[in-house]
Amino acid sequence: MLTYPLMLGTWEIVVIVAVVLLLFGGKKIPELMKGLGKGVKSFKQGMNEVEKEIKDLDKTEEKAEEQK
């Protein structure tokens, strides 16, 4: 059987979920997931801003070359 990094099987996921429940309890998990969701959203917004800046830079370089 081939193993790939970060590919988890069913039992590994069950163990991880159980450990998280033991460490944080059922009441804290929604708060943790909310924070994780906000972090992912912020990361995606940052990536989109960087992509937009790169595209804008390419457009300005193309305009500069056309003027030559």
Secondary structure, 3 states (H helix, E strand, C coil): CCCCCCCCCHHHHHHHHHHHHHHHHHHHHHHHHHHHHHHHHHHHHHHHHHHHHHHHHHHHHHHHHHHC
